[in-house]
Amino acid sequence: MKDIQLLPNIFPEDIDIEYHHLLNDFYSENKYCWFIVPLPKITHNYIAGNKKDKEHWKFNTKWINKAYGIEVKELLTGTFI
């Protein structure tokens, strides 16, 4: 399956980025959504992906909102205006 980048990389070239996979299991029957969003590497890796209670996902969702001004739930459920 190929990843689909939903948002552009808005960060300067001197900031290393990684692509965060968006999970939509809070919002639908599908367990994974193969959409990706660029985030600074240091932010993306601040909380490891194998932590309990989806802490990695929750932390990066907050940063996506701060950086891009959108709510991931709205983006994944199609209610983003």
MODELLER restraints for C-alpha pairs under 7 A, 6 or more apart:
rsr = mdl.restraints
at = mdl.atoms
rsr.add(forms.Gaussian(group=physical.xy_distance, feature=features.Distance(at['CA:3:A'], at['CA:34:A']), mean=5.25, stdev=0.5))
rsr.add(forms.Gaussian(group=physical.xy_distance, feature=features.Distance(at['CA:3:A'], at['CA:35:A']), mean=5.66, stdev=0.5))
rsr.add(forms.Gaussian(group=physical.xy_distance, feature=features.Distance(at['CA:3:A'], at['CA:36:A']), mean=6.44, stdev=0.5))
rsr.add(forms.Gaussian(group=physical.xy_distance, feature=features.Distance(at['CA:4:A'], at['CA:34:A']), mean=6.52, stdev=0.5))
rsr.add(forms.Gaussian(group=physical.xy_distance, feature=features.Distance(at['CA:4:A'], at['CA:35:A']), mean=4.80, stdev=0.5))
rsr.add(forms.Gaussian(group=physical.xy_distance, feature=features.Distance(at['CA:4:A'], at['CA:36:A']), mean=5.94, stdev=0.5))
rsr.add(forms.Gaussian(group=physical.xy_distance, feature=features.Distance(at['CA:5:A'], at['CA:35:A']), mean=5.84, stdev=0.5))
rsr.add(forms.Gaussian(group=physical.xy_distance, feature=features.Distance(at['CA:5:A'], at['CA:36:A']), mean=4.78, stdev=0.5))
rsr.add(forms.Gaussian(group=physical.xy_distance, feature=features.Distance(at['CA:5:A'], at['CA:37:A']), mean=5.86, stdev=0.5))
rsr.add(forms.Gaussian(group=physical.xy_distance, feature=features.Distance(at['CA:6:A'], at['CA:35:A']), mean=6.27, stdev=0.5))
rsr.add(forms.Gaussian(group=physical.xy_distance, feature=features.Distance(at['CA:6:A'], at['CA:36:A']), mean=6.09, stdev=0.5))
rsr.add(forms.Gaussian(group=physical.xy_distance, feature=features.Distance(at['CA:6:A'], at['CA:37:A']), mean=6.00, stdev=0.5))
rsr.add(forms.Gaussian(group=physical.xy_distance, feature=features.Distance(at['CA:7:A'], at['CA:37:A']), mean=5.72, stdev=0.5))
rsr.add(forms.Gaussian(group=physical.xy_distance, feature=features.Distance(at['CA:9:A'], at['CA:38:A']), mean=5.57, stdev=0.5))
rsr.add(forms.Gaussian(group=physical.xy_distance, feature=features.Distance(at['CA:15:A'], at['CA:40:A']), mean=6.42, stdev=0.5))
rsr.add(forms.Gaussian(group=physical.xy_distance, feature=features.Distance(at['CA:16:A'], at['CA:40:A']), mean=5.80, stdev=0.5))
rsr.add(forms.Gaussian(group=physical.xy_distance, feature=features.Distance(at['CA:16:A'], at['CA:41:A']), mean=5.56, stdev=0.5))
rsr.add(forms.Gaussian(group=physical.xy_distance, feature=features.Distance(at['CA:17:A'], at['CA:38:A']), mean=6.16, stdev=0.5))
rsr.add(forms.Gaussian(group=physical.xy_distance, feature=features.Distance(at['CA:17:A'], at['CA:39:A']), mean=5.38, stdev=0.5))
rsr.add(forms.Gaussian(group=physical.xy_distance, feature=features.Distance(at['CA:17:A'], at['CA:40:A']), mean=4.24, stdev=0.5))
rsr.add(forms.Gaussian(group=physical.xy_distance, feature=features.Distance(at['CA:17:A'], at['CA:41:A']), mean=4.60, stdev=0.5))
rsr.add(forms.Gaussian(group=physical.xy_distance, feature=features.Distance(at['CA:18:A'], at['CA:38:A']), mean=5.67, stdev=0.5))
rsr.add(forms.Gaussian(group=physical.xy_distance, feature=features.Distance(at['CA:18:A'], at['CA:39:A']), mean=5.64, stdev=0.5))
rsr.add(forms.Gaussian(group=physical.xy_distance, feature=features.Distance(at['CA:18:A'], at['CA:40:A']), mean=6.18, stdev=0.5))
rsr.add(forms.Gaussian(group=physical.xy_distance, feature=features.Distance(at['CA:18:A'], at['CA:41:A']), mean=5.08, stdev=0.5))
rsr.add(forms.Gaussian(group=physical.xy_distance, feature=features.Distance(at['CA:18:A'], at['CA:44:A']), mean=6.78, stdev=0.5))
rsr.add(forms.Gaussian(group=physical.xy_distance, feature=features.Distance(at['CA:19:A'], at['CA:36:A']), mean=5.61, stdev=0.5))
rsr.add(forms.Gaussian(group=physical.xy_distance, feature=features.Distance(at['CA:19:A'], at['CA:37:A']), mean=5.30, stdev=0.5))
rsr.add(forms.Gaussian(group=physical.xy_distance, feature=features.Distance(at['CA:19:A'], at['CA:38:A']), mean=4.44, stdev=0.5))
rsr.add(forms.Gaussian(group=physical.xy_distance, feature=features.Distance(at['CA:19:A'], at['CA:39:A']), mean=6.16, stdev=0.5))
rsr.add(forms.Gaussian(group=physical.xy_distance, feature=features.Distance(at['CA:20:A'], at['CA:36:A']), mean=5.27, stdev=0.5))
rsr.add(forms.Gaussian(group=physical.xy_distance, feature=features.Distance(at['CA:20:A'], at['CA:37:A']), mean=5.24, stdev=0.5))
rsr.add(forms.Gaussian(group=physical.xy_distance, feature=features.Distance(at['CA:20:A'], at['CA:38:A']), mean=6.18, stdev=0.5))
rsr.add(forms.Gaussian(group=physical.xy_distance, feature=features.Distance(at['CA:20:A'], at['CA:39:A']), mean=6.74, stdev=0.5))
rsr.add(forms.Gaussian(group=physical.xy_distance, feature=features.Distance(at['CA:20:A'], at['CA:44:A']), mean=6.84, stdev=0.5))
rsr.add(forms.Gaussian(group=physical.xy_distance, feature=features.Distance(at['CA:21:A'], at['CA:34:A']), mean=6.23, stdev=0.5))
rsr.add(forms.Gaussian(group=physical.xy_distance, feature=features.Distance(at['CA:21:A'], at['CA:35:A']), mean=5.79, stdev=0.5))
rsr.add(forms.Gaussian(group=physical.xy_distance, feature=features.Distance(at['CA:21:A'], at['CA:36:A']), mean=4.52, stdev=0.5))
rsr.add(forms.Gaussian(group=physical.xy_distance, feature=features.Distance(at['CA:21:A'], at['CA:37:A']), mean=6.72, stdev=0.5))
rsr.add(forms.Gaussian(group=physical.xy_distance, feature=features.Distance(at['CA:22:A'], at['CA:33:A']), mean=5.93, stdev=0.5))
rsr.add(forms.Gaussian(group=physical.xy_distance, feature=features.Distance(at['CA:22:A'], at['CA:34:A']), mean=6.72, stdev=0.5))
rsr.add(forms.Gaussian(group=physical.xy_distance, feature=features.Distance(at['CA:22:A'], at['CA:35:A']), mean=5.70, stdev=0.5))
rsr.add(forms.Gaussian(group=physical.xy_distance, feature=features.Distance(at['CA:22:A'], at['CA:36:A']), mean=5.97, stdev=0.5))
rsr.add(forms.Gaussian(group=physical.xy_distance, feature=features.Distance(at['CA:23:A'], at['CA:32:A']), mean=5.11, stdev=0.5))
rsr.add(forms.Gaussian(group=physical.xy_distance, feature=features.Distance(at['CA:23:A'], at['CA:33:A']), mean=5.43, stdev=0.5))
rsr.add(forms.Gaussian(group=physical.xy_distance, feature=features.Distance(at['CA:24:A'], at['CA:30:A']), mean=6.84, stdev=0.5))
rsr.add(forms.Gaussian(group=physical.xy_distance, feature=features.Distance(at['CA:24:A'], at['CA:31:A']), mean=6.29, stdev=0.5))
rsr.add(forms.Gaussian(group=physical.xy_distance, feature=features.Distance(at['CA:24:A'], at['CA:32:A']), mean=5.79, stdev=0.5))
rsr.add(forms.Gaussian(group=physical.xy_distance, feature=features.Distance(at['CA:24:A'], at['CA:33:A']), mean=5.84, stdev=0.5))
rsr.add(forms.Gaussian(group=physical.xy_distance, feature=features.Distance(at['CA:24:A'], at['CA:76:A']), mean=6.55, stdev=0.5))
rsr.add(forms.Gaussian(group=physical.xy_distance, feature=features.Distance(at['CA:25:A'], at['CA:31:A']), mean=4.63, stdev=0.5))
rsr.add(forms.Gaussian(group=physical.xy_distance, feature=features.Distance(at['CA:25:A'], at['CA:32:A']), mean=6.38, stdev=0.5))
rsr.add(forms.Gaussian(group=physical.xy_distance, feature=features.Distance(at['CA:27:A'], at['CA:77:A']), mean=6.95, stdev=0.5))
rsr.add(forms.Gaussian(group=physical.xy_distance, feature=features.Distance(at['CA:44:A'], at['CA:60:A']), mean=6.35, stdev=0.5))
rsr.add(forms.Gaussian(group=physical.xy_distance, feature=features.Distance(at['CA:47:A'], at['CA:55:A']), mean=6.94, stdev=0.5))
rsr.add(forms.Gaussian(group=physical.xy_distance, feature=features.Distance(at['CA:47:A'], at['CA:56:A']), mean=5.07, stdev=0.5))
rsr.add(forms.Gaussian(group=physical.xy_distance, feature=features.Distance(at['CA:48:A'], at['CA:56:A']), mean=5.85, stdev=0.5))
rsr.add(forms.Gaussian(group=physical.xy_distance, feature=features.Distance(at['CA:49:A'], at['CA:56:A']), mean=5.11, stdev=0.5))
rsr.add(forms.Gaussian(group=physical.xy_distance, feature=features.Distance(at['CA:61:A'], at['CA:72:A']), mean=6.37, stdev=0.5))
rsr.add(forms.Gaussian(group=physical.xy_distance, feature=features.Distance(at['CA:65:A'], at['CA:71:A']), mean=5.54, stdev=0.5))
rsr.add(forms.Gaussian(group=physical.xy_distance, feature=features.Distance(at['CA:74:A'], at['CA:80:A']), mean=4.68, stdev=0.5))
